[in-house]
């Protein structure tokens, strides 16, 4: 699961593309916990992106909340 923390938002990548790529990697990891996936996704988003502050202010419990 630690490999999931290496999936980061690229400077020219859209959030939609990052989310799609992240989910593709997430589902390929057998036994990946939701809390780890949410944490890794948040860590992969640059702190300068508005979504990062939203994820910090409003912690998600399920991954669907991250997608929303």
mmCIF file of the N, C-alpha and C atoms, coordinates in Angstrom:
data_MODEL
# 
_entry.id   MODEL 
# 
loop_
_atom_site.group_PDB 
_atom_site.id 
_atom_site.type_symbol 
_atom_site.label_atom_id 
_atom_site.label_alt_id 
_atom_site.label_comp_id 
_atom_site.label_asym_id 
_atom_site.label_entity_id 
_atom_site.label_seq_id 
_atom_site.pdbx_PDB_ins_code 
_atom_site.Cartn_x 
_atom_site.Cartn_y 
_atom_site.Cartn_z 
_atom_site.occupancy 
_atom_site.B_iso_or_equiv 
_atom_site.pdbx_formal_charge 
_atom_site.auth_seq_id 
_atom_site.auth_comp_id 
_atom_site.auth_asym_id 
_atom_site.auth_atom_id 
_atom_site.pdbx_PDB_model_num 
ATOM 1   N N  . UNK A 1 1  ? 0.818   -1.203 0.000   1.00 0.00 ? 1  UNK A N  1 
ATOM 2   C CA . UNK A 1 1  ? 0.000   0.000  0.000   1.00 0.00 ? 1  UNK A CA 1 
ATOM 3   C C  . UNK A 1 1  ? 0.854   1.256  0.000   1.00 0.00 ? 1  UNK A C  1 
ATOM 4   N N  . UNK A 1 2  ? 2.104   1.147  0.424   1.00 0.00 ? 2  UNK A N  1 
ATOM 5   C CA . UNK A 1 2  ? 2.953   2.337  0.454   1.00 0.00 ? 2  UNK A CA 1 
ATOM 6   C C  . UNK A 1 2  ? 3.193   2.898  -0.947  1.00 0.00 ? 2  UNK A C  1 
ATOM 7   N N  . UNK A 1 3  ? 3.061   2.057  -1.971  1.00 0.00 ? 3  UNK A N  1 
ATOM 8   C CA . UNK A 1 3  ? 3.220   2.542  -3.347  1.00 0.00 ? 3  UNK A CA 1 
ATOM 9   C C  . UNK A 1 3  ? 2.151   3.570  -3.709  1.00 0.00 ? 3  UNK A C  1 
ATOM 10  N N  . UNK A 1 4  ? 1.015   3.500  -3.051  1.00 0.00 ? 4  UNK A N  1 
ATOM 11  C CA . UNK A 1 4  ? -0.071  4.430  -3.335  1.00 0.00 ? 4  UNK A CA 1 
ATOM 12  C C  . UNK A 1 4  ? 0.328   5.868  -2.977  1.00 0.00 ? 4  UNK A C  1 
ATOM 13  N N  . UNK A 1 5  ? 1.225   6.019  -2.029  1.00 0.00 ? 5  UNK A N  1 
ATOM 14  C CA . UNK A 1 5  ? 1.692   7.358  -1.639  1.00 0.00 ? 5  UNK A CA 1 
ATOM 15  C C  . UNK A 1 5  ? 2.604   7.976  -2.700  1.00 0.00 ? 5  UNK A C  1 
ATOM 16  N N  . UNK A 1 6  ? 3.035   7.181  -3.657  1.00 0.00 ? 6  UNK A N  1 
ATOM 17  C CA . UNK A 1 6  ? 3.881   7.695  -4.737  1.00 0.00 ? 6  UNK A CA 1 
ATOM 18  C C  . UNK A 1 6  ? 3.062   8.244  -5.908  1.00 0.00 ? 6  UNK A C  1 
ATOM 19  N N  . UNK A 1 7  ? 1.759   8.031  -5.877  1.00 0.00 ? 7  UNK A N  1 
ATOM 20  C CA . UNK A 1 7  ? 0.878   8.545  -6.927  1.00 0.00 ? 7  UNK A CA 1 
ATOM 21  C C  . UNK A 1 7  ? 0.545   9.981  -6.559  1.00 0.00 ? 7  UNK A C  1 
ATOM 22  N N  . UNK A 1 8  ? 1.119   10.920 -7.307  1.00 0.00 ? 8  UNK A N  1 
ATOM 23  C CA . UNK A 1 8  ? 0.927   12.338 -6.990  1.00 0.00 ? 8  UNK A CA 1 
ATOM 24  C C  . UNK A 1 8  ? 0.389   13.087 -8.203  1.00 0.00 ? 8  UNK A C  1 
ATOM 25  N N  . UNK A 1 9  ? -0.265  14.190 -7.931  1.00 0.00 ? 9  UNK A N  1 
ATOM 26  C CA . UNK A 1 9  ? -0.787  15.063 -8.972  1.00 0.00 ? 9  UNK A CA 1 
ATOM 27  C C  . UNK A 1 9  ? 0.373   15.719 -9.703  1.00 0.00 ? 9  UNK A C  1 
ATOM 28  N N  . UNK A 1 10 ? 0.417   15.515 -11.014 1.00 0.00 ? 10 UNK A N  1 
ATOM 29  C CA . UNK A 1 10 ? 1.475   16.116 -11.826 1.00 0.00 ? 10 UNK A CA 1 
ATOM 30  C C  . UNK A 1 10 ? 1.136   17.582 -12.089 1.00 0.00 ? 10 UNK A C  1 
ATOM 31  N N  . UNK A 1 11 ? 2.146   18.436 -12.272 1.00 0.00 ? 11 UNK A N  1 
ATOM 32  C CA . UNK A 1 11 ? 1.896   19.877 -12.441 1.00 0.00 ? 11 UNK A CA 1 
ATOM 33  C C  . UNK A 1 11 ? 0.919   20.228 -13.566 1.00 0.00 ? 11 UNK A C  1 
ATOM 34  N N  . UNK A 1 12 ? 0.909   19.483 -14.657 1.00 0.00 ? 12 UNK A N  1 
ATOM 35  C CA . UNK A 1 12 ? 0.028   19.816 -15.785 1.00 0.00 ? 12 UNK A CA 1 
ATOM 36  C C  . UNK A 1 12 ? -1.198  18.905 -15.853 1.00 0.00 ? 12 UNK A C  1 
ATOM 37  N N  . UNK A 1 13 ? -1.420  18.107 -14.815 1.00 0.00 ? 13 UNK A N  1 
ATOM 38  C CA . UNK A 1 13 ? -2.509  17.124 -14.805 1.00 0.00 ? 13 UNK A CA 1 
ATOM 39  C C  . UNK A 1 13 ? -3.759  17.730 -14.174 1.00 0.00 ? 13 UNK A C  1 
ATOM 40  N N  . UNK A 1 14 ? -4.910  17.391 -14.715 1.00 0.00 ? 14 UNK A N  1 
ATOM 41  C CA . UNK A 1 14 ? -6.165  17.837 -14.117 1.00 0.00 ? 14 UNK A CA 1 
ATOM 42  C C  . UNK A 1 14 ? -6.487  16.958 -12.914 1.00 0.00 ? 14 UNK A C  1 
ATOM 43  N N  . UNK A 1 15 ? -7.324  17.477 -12.032 1.00 0.00 ? 15 UNK A N  1 
ATOM 44  C CA . UNK A 1 15 ? -7.742  16.671 -10.877 1.00 0.00 ? 15 UNK A CA 1 
ATOM 45  C C  . UNK A 1 15 ? -8.502  15.432 -11.327 1.00 0.00 ? 15 UNK A C  1 
ATOM 46  N N  . UNK A 1 16 ? -9.284  15.575 -12.377 1.00 0.00 ? 16 UNK A N  1 
ATOM 47  C CA . UNK A 1 16 ? -10.046 14.442 -12.906 1.00 0.00 ? 16 UNK A CA 1 
ATOM 48  C C  . UNK A 1 16 ? -9.112  13.331 -13.387 1.00 0.00 ? 16 UNK A C  1 
ATOM 49  N N  . UNK A 1 17 ? -8.065  13.713 -14.106 1.00 0.00 ? 17 UNK A N  1 
ATOM 50  C CA . UNK A 1 17 ? -7.098  12.730 -14.604 1.00 0.00 ? 17 UNK A CA 1 
ATOM 51  C C  . UNK A 1 17 ? -6.340  12.085 -13.448 1.00 0.00 ? 17 UNK A C  1 
ATOM 52  N N  . UNK A 1 18 ? -5.974  12.887 -12.453 1.00 0.00 ? 18 UNK A N  1 
ATOM 53  C CA . UNK A 1 18 ? -5.284  12.359 -11.275 1.00 0.00 ? 18 UNK A CA 1 
ATOM 54  C C  . UNK A 1 18 ? -6.180  11.367 -10.537 1.00 0.00 ? 18 UNK A C  1 
ATOM 55  N N  . UNK A 1 19 ? -7.434  11.727 -10.343 1.00 0.00 ? 19 UNK A N  1 
ATOM 56  C CA . UNK A 1 19 ? -8.372  10.845 -9.652  1.00 0.00 ? 19 UNK A CA 1 
ATOM 57  C C  . UNK A 1 19 ? -8.522  9.525  -10.389 1.00 0.00 ? 19 UNK A C  1 
ATOM 58  N N  . UNK A 1 20 ? -8.653  9.591  -11.697 1.00 0.00 ? 20 UNK A N  1 
ATOM 59  C CA . UNK A 1 20 ? -8.800  8.379  -12.510 1.00 0.00 ? 20 UNK A CA 1 
ATOM 60  C C  . UNK A 1 20 ? -7.558  7.492  -12.382 1.00 0.00 ? 20 UNK A C  1 
ATOM 61  N N  . UNK A 1 21 ? -6.384  8.102  -12.455 1.00 0.00 ? 21 UNK A N  1 
ATOM 62  C CA . UNK A 1 21 ? -5.131  7.351  -12.346 1.00 0.00 ? 21 UNK A CA 1 
ATOM 63  C C  . UNK A 1 21 ? -4.975  6.777  -10.940 1.00 0.00 ? 21 UNK A C  1 
ATOM 64  N N  . UNK A 1 22 ? -5.331  7.561  -9.936  1.00 0.00 ? 22 UNK A N  1 
ATOM 65  C CA . UNK A 1 22 ? -5.222  7.118  -8.553  1.00 0.00 ? 22 UNK A CA 1 
ATOM 66  C C  . UNK A 1 22 ? -6.139  5.916  -8.293  1.00 0.00 ? 22 UNK A C  1 
ATOM 67  N N  . UNK A 1 23 ? -7.379  6.013  -8.744  1.00 0.00 ? 23 UNK A N  1 
ATOM 68  C CA . UNK A 1 23 ? -8.330  4.916  -8.531  1.00 0.00 ? 23 UNK A CA 1 
ATOM 69  C C  . UNK A 1 23 ? -7.848  3.655  -9.242  1.00 0.00 ? 23 UNK A C  1 
ATOM 70  N N  . UNK A 1 24 ? -7.297  3.795  -10.446 1.00 0.00 ? 24 UNK A N  1 
ATOM 71  C CA . UNK A 1 24 ? -6.754  2.645  -11.158 1.00 0.00 ? 24 UNK A CA 1 
ATOM 72  C C  . UNK A 1 24 ? -5.668  1.948  -10.360 1.00 0.00 ? 24 UNK A C  1 
ATOM 73  N N  . UNK A 1 25 ? -4.801  2.727  -9.738  1.00 0.00 ? 25 UNK A N  1 
ATOM 74  C CA . UNK A 1 25 ? -3.749  2.141  -8.907  1.00 0.00 ? 25 UNK A CA 1 
ATOM 75  C C  . UNK A 1 25 ? -4.321  1.588  -7.607  1.00 0.00 ? 25 UNK A C  1 
ATOM 76  N N  . UNK A 1 26 ? -5.284  2.269  -7.040  1.00 0.00 ? 26 UNK A N  1 
ATOM 77  C CA . UNK A 1 26 ? -5.879  1.852  -5.769  1.00 0.00 ? 26 UNK A CA 1 
ATOM 78  C C  . UNK A 1 26 ? -6.551  0.486  -5.885  1.00 0.00 ? 26 UNK A C  1 
ATOM 79  N N  . UNK A 1 27 ? -7.319  0.269  -6.950  1.00 0.00 ? 27 UNK A N  1 
ATOM 80  C CA . UNK A 1 27 ? -8.033  -0.993 -7.094  1.00 0.00 ? 27 UNK A CA 1 
ATOM 81  C C  . UNK A 1 27 ? -7.085  -2.160 -7.413  1.00 0.00 ? 27 UNK A C  1 
ATOM 82  N N  . UNK A 1 28 ? -5.892  -1.840 -7.882  1.00 0.00 ? 28 UNK A N  1 
ATOM 83  C CA . UNK A 1 28 ? -4.936  -2.911 -8.173  1.00 0.00 ? 28 UNK A CA 1 
ATOM 84  C C  . UNK A 1 28 ? -4.213  -3.407 -6.925  1.00 0.00 ? 28 UNK A C  1 
ATOM 85  N N  . UNK A 1 29 ? -4.384  -2.707 -5.812  1.00 0.00 ? 29 UNK A N  1 
ATOM 86  C CA . UNK A 1 29 ? -3.732  -3.096 -4.555  1.00 0.00 ? 29 UNK A CA 1 
ATOM 87  C C  . UNK A 1 29 ? -4.720  -3.918 -3.733  1.00 0.00 ? 29 UNK A C  1 
ATOM 88  N N  . UNK A 1 30 ? -4.411  -5.181 -3.575  1.00 0.00 ? 30 UNK A N  1 
ATOM 89  C CA . UNK A 1 30 ? -5.280  -6.090 -2.819  1.00 0.00 ? 30 UNK A CA 1 
ATOM 90  C C  . UNK A 1 30 ? -5.265  -5.706 -1.339  1.00 0.00 ? 30 UNK A C  1 
ATOM 91  N N  . UNK A 1 31 ? -6.422  -5.530 -0.763  1.00 0.00 ? 31 UNK A N  1 
ATOM 92  C CA . UNK A 1 31 ? -6.538  -5.236 0.656   1.00 0.00 ? 31 UNK A CA 1 
ATOM 93  C C  . UNK A 1 31 ? -6.249  -3.799 1.039   1.00 0.00 ? 31 UNK A C  1 
ATOM 94  N N  . UNK A 1 32 ? -6.325  -2.901 0.090   1.00 0.00 ? 32 UNK A N  1 
ATOM 95  C CA . UNK A 1 32 ? -6.070  -1.485 0.371   1.00 0.00 ? 32 UNK A CA 1 
ATOM 96  C C  . UNK A 1 32 ? -7.195  -0.933 1.246   1.00 0.00 ? 32 UNK A C  1 
ATOM 97  N N  . UNK A 1 33 ? -6.838  -0.379 2.388   1.00 0.00 ? 33 UNK A N  1 
ATOM 98  C CA . UNK A 1 33 ? -7.868  0.169  3.271   1.00 0.00 ? 33 UNK A CA 1 
ATOM 99  C C  . UNK A 1 33 ? -8.309  1.545  2.762   1.00 0.00 ? 33 UNK A C  1 
ATOM 100 N N  . UNK A 1 34 ? -9.540  1.868  3.028   1.00 0.00 ? 34 UNK A N  1 
ATOM 101 C CA . UNK A 1 34 ? -10.107 3.136  2.577   1.00 0.00 ? 34 UNK A CA 1 
ATOM 102 C C  . UNK A 1 34 ? -9.392  4.309  3.251   1.00 0.00 ? 34 UNK A C  1 
ATOM 103 N N  . UNK A 1 35 ? -9.100  4.179  4.526   1.00 0.00 ? 35 UNK A N  1 
ATOM 104 C CA . UNK A 1 35 ? -8.433  5.280  5.226   1.00 0.00 ? 35 UNK A CA 1 
ATOM 105 C C  . UNK A 1 35 ? -7.041  5.538  4.659   1.00 0.00 ? 35 UNK A C  1 
ATOM 106 N N  . UNK A 1 36 ? -6.333  4.492  4.272   1.00 0.00 ? 36 UNK A N  1 
ATOM 107 C CA . UNK A 1 36 ? -5.023  4.652  3.646   1.00 0.00 ? 36 UNK A CA 1 
ATOM 108 C C  . UNK A 1 36 ? -5.173  5.310  2.283   1.00 0.00 ? 36 UNK A C  1 
ATOM 109 N N  . UNK A 1 37 ? -6.161  4.874  1.514   1.00 0.00 ? 37 UNK A N  1 
ATOM 110 C CA . UNK A 1 37 ? -6.396  5.443  0.185   1.00 0.00 ? 37 UNK A CA 1 
ATOM 111 C C  . UNK A 1 37 ? -6.723  6.934  0.279   1.00 0.00 ? 37 UNK A C  1 
ATOM 112 N N  . UNK A 1 38 ? -7.560  7.307  1.222   1.00 0.00 ? 38 UNK A N  1 
ATOM 113 C CA . UNK A 1 38 ? -7.926  8.714  1.391   1.00 0.00 ? 38 UNK A CA 1 
ATOM 114 C C  . UNK A 1 38 ? -6.703  9.528  1.792   1.00 0.00 ? 38 UNK A C  1 
ATOM 115 N N  . UNK A 1 39 ? -5.923  9.010  2.721   1.00 0.00 ? 39 UNK A N  1 
ATOM 116 C CA . UNK A 1 39 ? -4.719  9.709  3.163   1.00 0.00 ? 39 UNK A CA 1 
ATOM 117 C C  . UNK A 1 39 ? -3.709  9.853  2.024   1.00 0.00 ? 39 UNK A C  1 
ATOM 118 N N  . UNK A 1 40 ? -3.510  8.789  1.263   1.00 0.00 ? 40 UNK A N  1 
ATOM 119 C CA . UNK A 1 40 ? -2.561  8.829  0.142   1.00 0.00 ? 40 UNK A CA 1 
ATOM 120 C C  . UNK A 1 40 ? -3.026  9.799  -0.933  1.00 0.00 ? 40 UNK A C  1 
ATOM 121 N N  . UNK A 1 41 ? -4.335  9.819  -1.215  1.00 0.00 ? 41 UNK A N  1 
ATOM 122 C CA . UNK A 1 41 ? -4.867  10.755 -2.205  1.00 0.00 ? 41 UNK A CA 1 
ATOM 123 C C  . UNK A 1 41 ? -4.615  12.186 -1.767  1.00 0.00 ? 41 UNK A C  1 
ATOM 124 N N  . UNK A 1 42 ? -4.924  12.468 -0.490  1.00 0.00 ? 42 UNK A N  1 
ATOM 125 C CA . UNK A 1 42 ? -4.727  13.819 0.043   1.00 0.00 ? 42 UNK A CA 1 
ATOM 126 C C  . UNK A 1 42 ? -3.251  14.215 -0.032  1.00 0.00 ? 42 UNK A C  1 
ATOM 127 N N  . UNK A 1 43 ? -2.365  13.310 0.302   1.00 0.00 ? 43 UNK A N  1 
ATOM 128 C CA . UNK A 1 43 ? -0.932  13.605 0.271   1.00 0.00 ? 43 UNK A CA 1 
ATOM 129 C C  . UNK A 1 43 ? -0.437  13.819 -1.160  1.00 0.00 ? 43 UNK A C  1 
ATOM 130 N N  . UNK A 1 44 ? -1.127  13.218 -2.124  1.00 0.00 ? 44 UNK A N  1 
ATOM 131 C CA . UNK A 1 44 ? -0.728  13.344 -3.524  1.00 0.00 ? 44 UNK A CA 1 
ATOM 132 C C  . UNK A 1 44 ? -1.166  14.636 -4.180  1.00 0.00 ? 44 UNK A C  1 
ATOM 133 N N  . UNK A 1 45 ? -2.079  15.343 -3.529  1.00 0.00 ? 45 UNK A N  1 
ATOM 134 C CA . UNK A 1 45 ? -2.564  16.620 -4.054  1.00 0.00 ? 45 UNK A CA 1 
ATOM 135 C C  . UNK A 1 45 ? -1.674  17.726 -3.479  1.00 0.00 ? 45 UNK A C  1 
ATOM 136 N N  . UNK A 1 46 ? -1.194  18.601 -4.322  1.00 0.00 ? 46 UNK A N  1 
ATOM 137 C CA . UNK A 1 46 ? -0.338  19.701 -3.864  1.00 0.00 ? 46 UNK A CA 1 
ATOM 138 C C  . UNK A 1 46 ? -1.111  20.593 -2.896  1.00 0.00 ? 46 UNK A C  1 
ATOM 139 N N  . UNK A 1 47 ? -0.438  21.059 -1.867  1.00 0.00 ? 47 UNK A N  1 
ATOM 140 C CA . UNK A 1 47 ? -1.110  21.888 -0.865  1.00 0.00 ? 47 UNK A CA 1 
ATOM 141 C C  . UNK A 1 47 ? -1.601  23.218 -1.438  1.00 0.00 ? 47 UNK A C  1 
ATOM 142 N N  . UNK A 1 48 ? -1.117  23.588 -2.606  1.00 0.00 ? 48 UNK A N  1 
ATOM 143 C CA . UNK A 1 48 ? -1.564  24.829 -3.237  1.00 0.00 ? 48 UNK A CA 1 
ATOM 144 C C  . UNK A 1 48 ? -2.901  24.665 -3.966  1.00 0.00 ? 48 UNK A C  1 
ATOM 145 N N  . UNK A 1 49 ? -3.354  23.441 -4.136  1.00 0.00 ? 49 UNK A N  1 
ATOM 146 C CA . UNK A 1 49 ? -4.629  23.167 -4.814  1.00 0.00 ? 49 UNK A CA 1 
ATOM 147 C C  . UNK A 1 49 ? -5.761  23.327 -3.796  1.00 0.00 ? 49 UNK A C  1 
ATOM 148 N N  . UNK A 1 50 ? -6.832  23.997 -4.189  1.00 0.00 ? 50 UNK A N  1 
ATOM 149 C CA . UNK A 1 50 ? -7.965  24.236 -3.283  1.00 0.00 ? 50 UNK A CA 1 
ATOM 150 C C  . UNK A 1 50 ? -8.521  22.950 -2.690  1.00 0.00 ? 50 UNK A C  1 
ATOM 151 N N  . UNK A 1 51 ? -8.526  21.887 -3.447  1.00 0.00 ? 51 UNK A N  1 
ATOM 152 C CA . UNK A 1 51 ? -9.066  20.617 -2.962  1.00 0.00 ? 51 UNK A CA 1 
ATOM 153 C C  . UNK A 1 51 ? -8.320  20.147 -1.718  1.00 0.00 ? 51 UNK A C  1 
ATOM 154 N N  . UNK A 1 52 ? -7.037  20.377 -1.647  1.00 0.00 ? 52 UNK A N  1 
ATOM 155 C CA . UNK A 1 52 ? -6.250  19.941 -0.492  1.00 0.00 ? 52 UNK A CA 1 
ATOM 156 C C  . UNK A 1 52 ? -6.798  20.552 0.795   1.00 0.00 ? 52 UNK A C  1 
ATOM 157 N N  . UNK A 1 53 ? -7.043  21.841 0.785   1.00 0.00 ? 53 UNK A N  1 
ATOM 158 C CA . UNK A 1 53 ? -7.549  22.485 2.006   1.00 0.00 ? 53 UNK A CA 1 
ATOM 159 C C  . UNK A 1 53 ? -8.938  21.967 2.363   1.00 0.00 ? 53 UNK A C  1 
ATOM 160 N N  . UNK A 1 54 ? -9.753  21.659 1.367   1.00 0.00 ? 54 UNK A N  1 
ATOM 161 C CA . UNK A 1 54 ? -11.074 21.083 1.634   1.00 0.00 ? 54 UNK A CA 1 
ATOM 162 C C  . UNK A 1 54 ? -10.941 19.708 2.279   1.00 0.00 ? 54 UNK A C  1 
ATOM 163 N N  . UNK A 1 55 ? -10.002 18.902 1.797   1.00 0.00 ? 55 UNK A N  1 
ATOM 164 C CA . UNK A 1 55 ? -9.802  17.570 2.357   1.00 0.00 ? 55 UNK A CA 1 
ATOM 165 C C  . UNK A 1 55 ? -9.276  17.632 3.784   1.00 0.00 ? 55 UNK A C  1 
ATOM 166 N N  . UNK A 1 56 ? -8.526  18.672 4.098   1.00 0.00 ? 56 UNK A N  1 
ATOM 167 C CA . UNK A 1 56 ? -8.001  18.838 5.455   1.00 0.00 ? 56 UNK A CA 1 
ATOM 168 C C  . UNK A 1 56 ? -9.095  19.353 6.390   1.00 0.00 ? 56 UNK A C  1 
ATOM 169 N N  . UNK A 1 57 ? -9.875  20.321 5.911   1.00 0.00 ? 57 UNK A N  1 
ATOM 170 C CA . UNK A 1 57 ? -10.937 20.909 6.735   1.00 0.00 ? 57 UNK A CA 1 
ATOM 171 C C  . UNK A 1 57 ? -12.080 19.936 6.990   1.00 0.00 ? 57 UNK A C  1 
ATOM 172 N N  . UNK A 1 58 ? -12.404 19.158 5.960   1.00 0.00 ? 58 UNK A N  1 
ATOM 173 C CA . UNK A 1 58 ? -13.542 18.249 6.037   1.00 0.00 ? 58 UNK A CA 1 
ATOM 174 C C  . UNK A 1 58 ? -13.074 16.819 5.765   1.00 0.00 ? 58 UNK A C  1 
ATOM 175 N N  . UNK A 1 59 ? -12.530 16.153 6.774   1.00 0.00 ? 59 UNK A N  1 
ATOM 176 C CA . UNK A 1 59 ? -11.998 14.800 6.572   1.00 0.00 ? 59 UNK A CA 1 
ATOM 177 C C  . UNK A 1 59 ? -13.070 13.845 6.022   1.00 0.00 ? 59 UNK A C  1 
ATOM 178 N N  . UNK A 1 60 ? -12.659 13.029 5.090   1.00 0.00 ? 60 UNK A N  1 
ATOM 179 C CA . UNK A 1 60 ? -13.563 12.076 4.451   1.00 0.00 ? 60 UNK A CA 1 
ATOM 180 C C  . UNK A 1 60 ? -13.484 10.728 5.151   1.00 0.00 ? 60 UNK A C  1 
ATOM 181 N N  . UNK A 1 61 ? -14.619 10.039 5.214   1.00 0.00 ? 61 UNK A N  1 
ATOM 182 C CA . UNK A 1 61 ? -14.679 8.715  5.819   1.00 0.00 ? 61 UNK A CA 1 
ATOM 183 C C  . UNK A 1 61 ? -14.738 7.643  4.746   1.00 0.00 ? 61 UNK A C  1 
ATOM 184 N N  . UNK A 1 62 ? -15.406 7.957  3.644   1.00 0.00 ? 62 UNK A N  1 
ATOM 185 C CA . UNK A 1 62 ? -15.496 7.019  2.525   1.00 0.00 ? 62 UNK A CA 1 
ATOM 186 C C  . UNK A 1 62 ? -14.882 7.674  1.289   1.00 0.00 ? 62 UNK A C  1 
ATOM 187 N N  . UNK A 1 63 ? -14.373 6.851  0.377   1.00 0.00 ? 63 UNK A N  1 
ATOM 188 C CA . UNK A 1 63 ? -13.669 7.400  -0.774  1.00 0.00 ? 63 UNK A CA 1 
ATOM 189 C C  . UNK A 1 63 ? -14.607 8.153  -1.710  1.00 0.00 ? 63 UNK A C  1 
ATOM 190 N N  . UNK A 1 64 ? -15.875 7.824  -1.689  1.00 0.00 ? 64 UNK A N  1 
ATOM 191 C CA . UNK A 1 64 ? -16.844 8.544  -2.518  1.00 0.00 ? 64 UNK A CA 1 
ATOM 192 C C  . UNK A 1 64 ? -16.916 10.016 -2.119  1.00 0.00 ? 64 UNK A C  1 
ATOM 193 N N  . UNK A 1 65 ? -16.672 10.313 -0.850  1.00 0.00 ? 65 UNK A N  1 
ATOM 194 C CA . UNK A 1 65 ? -16.641 11.707 -0.407  1.00 0.00 ? 65 UNK A CA 1 
ATOM 195 C C  . UNK A 1 65 ? -15.465 12.450 -1.058  1.00 0.00 ? 65 UNK A C  1 
ATOM 196 N N  . UNK A 1 66 ? -14.349 11.779 -1.222  1.00 0.00 ? 66 UNK A N  1 
ATOM 197 C CA . UNK A 1 66 ? -13.192 12.373 -1.893  1.00 0.00 ? 66 UNK A CA 1 
ATOM 198 C C  . UNK A 1 66 ? -13.549 12.693 -3.332  1.00 0.00 ? 66 UNK A C  1 
ATOM 199 N N  . UNK A 1 67 ? -14.226 11.768 -3.978  1.00 0.00 ? 67 UNK A N  1 
ATOM 200 C CA . UNK A 1 67 ? -14.590 11.960 -5.381  1.00 0.00 ? 67 UNK A CA 1 
ATOM 201 C C  . UNK A 1 67 ? -15.577 13.110 -5.547  1.00 0.00 ? 67 UNK A C  1 
ATOM 202 N N  . UNK A 1 68 ? -16.441 13.289 -4.565  1.00 0.00 ? 68 UNK A N  1 
ATOM 203 C CA . UNK A 1 68 ? -17.443 14.362 -4.646  1.00 0.00 ? 68 UNK A CA 1 
ATOM 204 C C  . UNK A 1 68 ? -16.764 15.698 -4.502  1.00 0.00 ? 68 UNK A C  1 
# 
